[in-house]
Amino acid sequence: MLSLFRQVGCRGAIGLLVLLFAVSCVPSGIAPAGTATPSQVVAATSTPTSAPTPSPTQSPTQSPTPTAEPTPNPEPTPFAPTPQPIVEIPLAGPAAQWLAEFSGMAWYGGFLVLLPQFPHRFGTGTGALFVLDRSEVEAFLGGTLAGPLTPRLLPLDAPGLYAQFPGYEGFESIAFDGERVYLTVEASPAGEMMGWIVQGHVEPDLSVLHIDTASAVAIPPQASINNLTDEAIVLWGSGENASLLTLYEANGRLVNPNPVAHRFATDLMPLAPLPLAPVEYRITDATPADADDRFWAINYFYPGDIHLTADRDPLLGLLLRALPQVERLVEFQIKESGISFAPSPPIYLQLLTADARNWEGIVRLADRGFLLITDTHPRTILAFVAFP
């Protein structure tokens, strides 16, 4: 500083100090008057002087000319779900074997009825389903009952089952409305897929479940895909206002551009179908609709299902490459105009191993969460999933 005084003299040095003081008082990011900021330099080199770029705090007198066209289909932001852990409920007895190959389940009062795809593998005659007491399930989850739990047989009475359904490939779903029971059946007559809905009733003491095979109503599949038919039944409403909805297994936009839910009266009289929001991958089972006309469904993607591959998941804008295996629960909203996604986010299941678990059955467990069950892949698994 002393050398500065000697070079410019006292008067000049005082003026220089005043200038330095003024510059130091300018707030960060604001240049002194007459000094261009970096953004102004860029604007000055890219915007004609006859049409200056307006300040962000000013209303422009005219719309500036865009420098580039917007991207027509911007990439969706990858979604990072928080996986929900499952609690396995160990089973014993025939229900624990891979032969059970469960395809659905439903509550009958305080009893959980498990539906094998091929009931004839168990019991005698046309076969049997399985039953667990709800109290046993809740005691196990509460830590007051040690596993494993052993489901007991529920005999099935279905005379003429195989004659009624040529190319019979087993049962796919089950729902109860009081003592009335409804099931869907998969078949492939003459090599073409065909679904059916059939009704029956259960004895109040669960001594036998009767199926009236003659009541069957055909449900043509919505796509030409082997081994796929209507996979889920949703009981909607109660009493005289009750009706049944059946959901096809594949409702993705590339394989089923205009998906619908088939609708039936409780006597199985066909009603007008309801449009269904496109959902990728497979729908394998669903819960009954609640008082708010909402239900949950299993939405599953096995990486080996090449024919159901999608580049994007429209439900959440999820890039498929970020999550190649999908095991999730999705909530839907029913209206007379159609079925859409409910506002609640999907529940993604924690993937513990490289083996994809083919969840085929779902029920609500009050307000605690859900019970789920697999078929044979990778083995028979009964599990509890809590609400997040």
C-alpha positions as CSV (number, residue, x, y, z in Angstrom):
1,M,0.0,0.0,0.0
2,L,2.9,2.4,0.8
3,S,4.3,1.8,-2.7
4,L,0.9,2.6,-4.1
5,F,0.9,6.0,-2.4
6,R,4.4,6.7,-3.8
7,Q,3.4,5.8,-7.4
8,V,0.0,7.7,-7.7
9,G,0.4,10.4,-5.1
10,C,-1.8,11.0,-2.1
11,R,-4.9,12.4,-4.0
12,G,-4.9,9.6,-6.5
13,A,-4.5,6.9,-3.9
14,I,-7.4,8.2,-1.9
15,G,-9.6,8.1,-5.0
16,L,-8.5,4.5,-5.7
17,L,-9.3,3.4,-2.2
18,V,-12.8,4.9,-2.5
19,L,-13.4,2.9,-5.7
20,L,-12.2,-0.3,-4.1
21,F,-14.5,0.3,-1.1
22,A,-17.5,0.8,-3.4
23,V,-16.8,-2.5,-5.3
24,S,-16.5,-4.4,-2.1
25,C,-20.0,-3.2,-1.0
26,V,-21.7,-4.7,-4.1
27,P,-23.7,-7.9,-3.0
28,S,-22.5,-11.3,-4.3
29,G,-23.8,-12.0,-7.8
30,I,-24.5,-8.4,-8.7
31,A,-21.9,-6.5,-10.8
32,P,-21.2,-2.8,-10.4
33,A,-23.1,-0.5,-12.8
34,G,-21.8,-0.8,-16.3
35,T,-20.4,-4.3,-15.8
36,A,-22.0,-7.2,-17.7
37,T,-22.8,-10.4,-15.8
38,P,-22.0,-13.8,-17.4
39,S,-25.7,-14.3,-18.2
40,Q,-25.9,-10.9,-19.8
41,V,-22.9,-11.7,-21.9
42,V,-24.6,-14.9,-23.2
43,A,-27.8,-13.0,-23.8
44,A,-26.0,-10.3,-25.6
45,T,-24.3,-12.7,-28.0
46,S,-27.5,-14.8,-28.7
47,T,-30.3,-12.2,-28.8
48,P,-30.5,-9.4,-31.4
49,T,-30.2,-5.8,-30.0
50,S,-33.5,-4.9,-31.5
51,A,-35.3,-7.5,-29.3
52,P,-33.7,-7.5,-25.8
53,T,-34.4,-10.4,-23.5
54,P,-36.8,-9.1,-20.8
55,S,-35.8,-9.2,-17.1
56,P,-37.4,-12.1,-15.1
57,T,-39.2,-9.5,-13.0
58,Q,-40.7,-7.7,-16.1
59,S,-43.6,-8.7,-18.3
60,P,-42.3,-9.1,-21.9
61,T,-43.9,-6.9,-24.5
62,Q,-43.7,-9.8,-27.0
63,S,-43.1,-13.5,-26.9
64,P,-39.4,-14.2,-27.5
65,T,-38.6,-16.6,-30.3
66,P,-37.8,-20.1,-29.0
67,T,-34.3,-21.2,-29.7
68,A,-35.2,-24.9,-30.0
69,E,-38.3,-27.1,-30.4
70,P,-39.4,-28.9,-27.1
71,T,-38.8,-32.6,-26.9
72,P,-42.0,-34.2,-28.1
73,N,-41.8,-37.3,-25.7
74,P,-39.5,-36.5,-22.8
75,E,-38.1,-39.4,-20.9
76,P,-40.1,-40.1,-17.7
77,T,-38.3,-39.8,-14.4
78,P,-37.3,-43.2,-13.1
79,F,-39.4,-44.2,-10.1
80,A,-37.5,-45.6,-7.0
81,P,-40.1,-47.5,-5.0
82,T,-39.6,-48.3,-1.3
83,P,-40.0,-52.1,-1.2
84,Q,-42.3,-53.5,1.5
85,P,-41.0,-56.6,3.4
86,I,-43.1,-59.8,3.6
87,V,-43.7,-62.1,6.6
88,E,-43.9,-65.7,5.5
89,I,-46.4,-67.9,7.2
90,P,-45.1,-71.4,7.1
91,L,-47.5,-74.2,6.0
92,A,-47.5,-77.9,6.6
93,G,-49.4,-80.8,5.1
94,P,-50.5,-81.2,1.5
95,A,-51.1,-77.5,1.1
96,A,-47.3,-76.9,1.5
97,Q,-46.5,-79.1,-1.5
98,W,-45.8,-77.7,-4.9
99,L,-48.7,-79.8,-6.2
100,A,-51.1,-77.4,-4.5
101,E,-50.4,-74.8,-7.2
102,F,-52.7,-72.2,-5.7
103,S,-54.4,-69.8,-8.1
104,G,-56.6,-67.8,-5.7
105,M,-58.0,-67.3,-2.2
106,A,-61.0,-65.6,-0.5
107,W,-62.5,-65.1,2.9
108,Y,-65.6,-67.0,3.9
109,G,-66.5,-65.4,7.2
110,G,-63.7,-66.1,9.5
111,F,-62.1,-68.7,7.3
112,L,-59.5,-68.3,4.6
113,V,-60.3,-70.6,1.6
114,L,-57.3,-71.5,-0.6
115,L,-58.0,-72.5,-4.2
116,P,-55.7,-75.0,-5.9
117,Q,-55.7,-74.7,-9.7
118,F,-56.3,-78.4,-9.9
119,P,-58.4,-79.5,-6.9
120,H,-58.5,-83.1,-8.2
121,R,-55.0,-83.6,-6.9
122,F,-56.4,-83.7,-3.3
123,G,-59.1,-85.6,-1.6
124,T,-61.5,-87.8,-3.5
125,G,-64.0,-87.4,-6.3
126,T,-63.6,-84.0,-8.0
127,G,-61.1,-83.0,-5.3
128,A,-60.8,-80.5,-2.5
129,L,-59.8,-76.9,-1.6
130,F,-58.1,-75.9,1.7
131,V,-59.2,-73.9,4.7
132,L,-57.3,-71.9,7.4
133,D,-58.9,-70.3,10.5
134,R,-58.4,-66.6,10.5
135,S,-57.7,-66.7,14.2
136,E,-54.7,-69.0,13.5
137,V,-53.3,-66.6,11.0
138,E,-53.7,-63.6,13.3
139,A,-52.2,-65.6,16.3
140,F,-49.2,-66.5,14.2
141,L,-48.6,-62.9,13.1
142,G,-49.2,-61.8,16.7
143,G,-46.5,-64.2,18.0
144,T,-48.8,-66.3,20.2
145,L,-48.9,-69.3,17.9
146,A,-45.9,-71.0,16.5
147,G,-45.9,-72.2,12.9
148,P,-46.3,-74.1,10.7
149,L,-50.0,-73.9,10.1
150,T,-51.8,-76.9,8.6
151,P,-54.8,-76.1,6.3
152,R,-57.5,-78.6,6.3
153,L,-59.4,-80.0,3.3
154,L,-62.7,-78.5,2.0
155,P,-64.2,-81.2,-0.3
156,L,-65.4,-80.1,-3.7
157,D,-68.6,-81.4,-5.4
158,A,-68.5,-80.5,-9.1
159,P,-70.3,-83.1,-11.1
160,G,-69.6,-83.1,-14.9
161,L,-66.7,-80.7,-14.4
162,Y,-64.5,-82.0,-17.2
163,A,-67.4,-82.6,-19.7
164,Q,-68.6,-79.0,-19.1
165,F,-65.2,-77.5,-19.9
166,P,-63.4,-79.2,-22.8
167,G,-59.7,-78.6,-22.7
168,Y,-60.0,-77.9,-18.9
169,E,-56.9,-76.2,-17.5
170,G,-58.0,-75.6,-13.9
171,F,-59.6,-72.9,-11.7
172,E,-58.2,-69.4,-11.7
173,S,-60.0,-67.4,-9.0
174,I,-62.7,-67.5,-6.3
175,A,-65.0,-65.1,-4.5
176,F,-67.8,-65.5,-1.9
177,D,-71.0,-63.5,-1.5
178,G,-72.4,-65.0,1.7
179,E,-72.8,-68.7,1.0
180,R,-72.7,-68.2,-2.7
181,V,-69.4,-68.9,-4.4
182,Y,-68.1,-67.8,-7.8
183,L,-65.1,-69.2,-9.6
184,T,-63.4,-68.7,-13.0
185,V,-62.2,-71.6,-15.0
186,E,-59.6,-71.7,-17.7
187,A,-59.8,-74.0,-20.7
188,S,-58.4,-74.5,-24.2
189,P,-61.0,-76.2,-26.4
190,A,-59.6,-77.0,-29.8
191,G,-56.4,-75.3,-28.9
192,E,-58.0,-71.9,-28.4
193,M,-58.2,-70.2,-25.0
194,M,-61.5,-69.7,-23.3
195,G,-62.5,-68.5,-19.9
196,W,-65.6,-69.3,-17.9
197,I,-67.4,-68.0,-14.8
198,V,-69.4,-70.5,-12.7
199,Q,-71.4,-70.3,-9.5
200,G,-72.2,-72.6,-6.6
201,H,-72.6,-72.5,-2.8
202,V,-70.8,-73.7,0.3
203,E,-72.2,-75.6,3.2
204,P,-72.2,-73.2,6.3
205,D,-70.0,-75.7,8.3
206,L,-67.5,-75.9,5.4
207,S,-68.2,-79.6,5.0
208,V,-68.4,-79.3,1.2
209,L,-68.3,-76.7,-1.6
210,H,-70.8,-77.3,-4.4
211,I,-70.4,-76.1,-8.0
212,D,-73.2,-75.9,-10.4
213,T,-71.2,-76.6,-13.6
214,A,-74.3,-76.0,-15.8
215,S,-74.4,-72.4,-14.7
216,A,-71.1,-71.6,-16.6
217,V,-71.0,-68.5,-18.8
218,A,-68.2,-68.2,-21.4
219,I,-65.8,-65.2,-21.2
220,P,-63.8,-64.9,-24.5
221,P,-60.2,-63.8,-23.9
222,Q,-59.2,-60.2,-24.9
223,A,-56.0,-61.3,-26.7
224,S,-54.7,-64.3,-28.5
225,I,-52.1,-65.3,-25.8
226,N,-51.7,-68.9,-24.7
227,N,-52.6,-69.8,-21.1
228,L,-54.3,-66.4,-20.4
229,T,-58.0,-65.9,-19.6
230,D,-59.9,-63.9,-17.0
231,E,-57.8,-64.4,-13.9
232,A,-59.6,-62.5,-11.1
233,I,-63.1,-61.9,-9.7
234,V,-64.1,-58.7,-7.9
235,L,-67.3,-58.6,-5.9
236,W,-68.7,-55.1,-6.3
237,G,-71.5,-53.9,-4.0
238,S,-73.8,-55.9,-1.8
239,G,-77.4,-57.2,-1.8
240,E,-79.5,-56.3,-4.8
241,N,-76.8,-53.9,-6.0
242,A,-74.0,-56.5,-6.0
243,S,-72.3,-57.5,-9.3
244,L,-69.2,-59.4,-10.3
245,L,-66.3,-58.1,-12.4
246,T,-63.8,-60.4,-14.0
247,L,-60.4,-59.2,-15.0
248,Y,-58.3,-60.5,-17.9
249,E,-54.7,-61.4,-17.1
250,A,-53.0,-59.2,-19.8
251,N,-54.1,-55.5,-20.0
252,G,-51.0,-53.8,-21.3
253,R,-51.3,-51.3,-24.2
254,L,-49.2,-53.4,-26.6
255,V,-51.2,-56.6,-26.2
256,N,-54.7,-55.4,-25.2
257,P,-55.2,-51.8,-26.4
258,N,-58.8,-51.6,-25.1
259,P,-59.1,-53.6,-21.9
260,V,-62.4,-54.1,-20.2
261,A,-63.7,-55.8,-17.0
262,H,-66.5,-58.2,-17.8
263,R,-69.5,-57.6,-15.6
264,F,-72.1,-60.0,-14.4
265,A,-75.2,-59.9,-12.2
266,T,-75.1,-62.3,-9.2
267,D,-77.1,-64.8,-11.2
268,L,-74.3,-64.6,-13.9
269,M,-76.5,-62.7,-16.4
270,P,-73.9,-60.7,-18.5
271,L,-74.0,-56.9,-18.1
272,A,-72.3,-54.2,-20.0
273,P,-68.5,-54.4,-19.5
274,L,-66.6,-51.5,-17.8
275,P,-63.5,-50.0,-19.5
276,L,-60.3,-50.7,-17.6
277,A,-57.3,-48.5,-17.3
278,P,-54.4,-50.1,-19.3
279,V,-52.0,-51.7,-16.9
280,E,-48.8,-53.5,-17.9
281,Y,-47.8,-57.0,-17.0
282,R,-50.3,-59.5,-15.5
283,I,-53.2,-59.2,-13.1
284,T,-53.4,-62.5,-11.2
285,D,-55.9,-61.9,-8.5
286,A,-57.9,-59.1,-6.7
287,T,-59.8,-58.4,-3.5
288,P,-63.5,-57.5,-3.3
289,A,-64.4,-53.9,-3.6
290,D,-64.7,-51.9,-0.4
291,A,-67.3,-49.4,0.7
292,D,-65.4,-46.7,-1.4
293,D,-65.6,-48.9,-4.5
294,R,-61.9,-49.6,-4.5
295,F,-60.1,-52.9,-4.7
296,W,-56.5,-54.1,-4.8
297,A,-55.0,-56.4,-7.4
298,I,-51.7,-58.3,-7.8
299,N,-49.7,-56.9,-10.7
300,Y,-46.8,-59.2,-11.6
301,F,-44.1,-59.3,-14.2
302,Y,-41.9,-62.3,-14.7
303,P,-38.8,-61.4,-16.9
304,G,-39.4,-64.6,-18.9
305,D,-42.8,-63.3,-20.2
306,I,-41.3,-61.7,-23.3
307,H,-44.7,-61.2,-24.9
308,L,-45.7,-58.9,-22.0
309,T,-42.6,-56.8,-22.0
310,A,-43.2,-53.0,-22.1
311,D,-40.7,-50.2,-22.7
312,R,-42.5,-48.1,-20.1
313,D,-45.0,-48.5,-17.3
314,P,-47.7,-45.9,-17.7
315,L,-48.9,-46.3,-14.2
316,L,-45.9,-44.3,-12.8
317,G,-43.7,-43.5,-15.8
318,L,-41.4,-46.1,-14.6
319,L,-38.6,-47.1,-16.9
320,L,-38.7,-50.9,-17.2
321,R,-35.0,-51.2,-17.4
322,A,-34.8,-49.8,-13.9
323,L,-36.9,-52.6,-12.5
324,P,-37.0,-55.7,-14.7
325,Q,-38.9,-57.8,-12.2
326,V,-42.2,-56.5,-10.9
327,E,-44.1,-57.8,-7.8
328,R,-46.5,-55.1,-6.7
329,L,-50.1,-54.4,-5.5
330,V,-52.1,-51.8,-7.3
331,E,-55.4,-50.2,-6.1
332,F,-58.2,-49.5,-8.5
333,Q,-61.3,-47.3,-8.3
334,I,-64.6,-48.5,-9.8
335,K,-67.2,-46.1,-11.3
336,E,-70.1,-46.8,-13.6
337,S,-68.0,-45.1,-16.3
338,G,-65.1,-47.5,-15.9
339,I,-62.2,-48.6,-13.7
340,S,-59.2,-46.4,-13.1
341,F,-56.2,-46.3,-10.9
342,A,-56.8,-45.1,-7.3
343,P,-54.7,-42.2,-6.0
344,S,-52.8,-44.4,-3.6
345,P,-49.3,-45.5,-4.9
346,P,-48.6,-49.1,-5.6
347,I,-47.1,-51.3,-2.9
348,Y,-43.9,-52.9,-4.2
349,L,-42.8,-56.1,-2.5
350,Q,-39.2,-56.6,-1.3
351,L,-37.3,-58.9,-3.7
352,L,-35.3,-61.2,-1.5
353,T,-33.9,-63.5,-4.1
354,A,-33.3,-63.7,-7.8
355,D,-36.4,-66.0,-8.1
356,A,-39.5,-64.2,-9.2
357,R,-42.4,-65.2,-7.0
358,N,-45.6,-65.8,-8.9
359,W,-48.2,-64.4,-6.5
360,E,-51.6,-65.8,-7.5
361,G,-53.9,-65.1,-4.5
362,I,-54.7,-62.0,-2.4
363,V,-57.1,-61.0,0.4
364,R,-57.3,-58.0,2.7
365,L,-56.4,-58.6,6.4
366,A,-58.6,-55.9,7.8
367,D,-56.7,-52.6,7.9
368,R,-53.4,-54.3,8.7
369,G,-52.4,-55.3,5.1
370,F,-52.8,-58.3,2.8
371,L,-52.3,-62.0,2.7
372,L,-50.7,-63.4,-0.5
373,I,-50.0,-66.8,-1.9
374,T,-47.9,-68.2,-4.8
375,D,-48.4,-71.0,-7.1
376,T,-45.5,-73.4,-7.7
377,H,-43.0,-70.6,-8.5
378,P,-40.6,-70.7,-6.8
379,R,-42.5,-72.8,-4.2
380,T,-45.7,-72.5,-2.2
381,I,-45.5,-69.3,-0.1
382,L,-48.2,-67.8,2.1
383,A,-47.2,-64.4,3.2
384,F,-48.4,-61.2,5.0
385,V,-47.6,-57.7,3.7
386,A,-48.4,-54.8,5.9
387,F,-49.7,-51.4,4.6
388,P,-46.7,-49.0,4.3
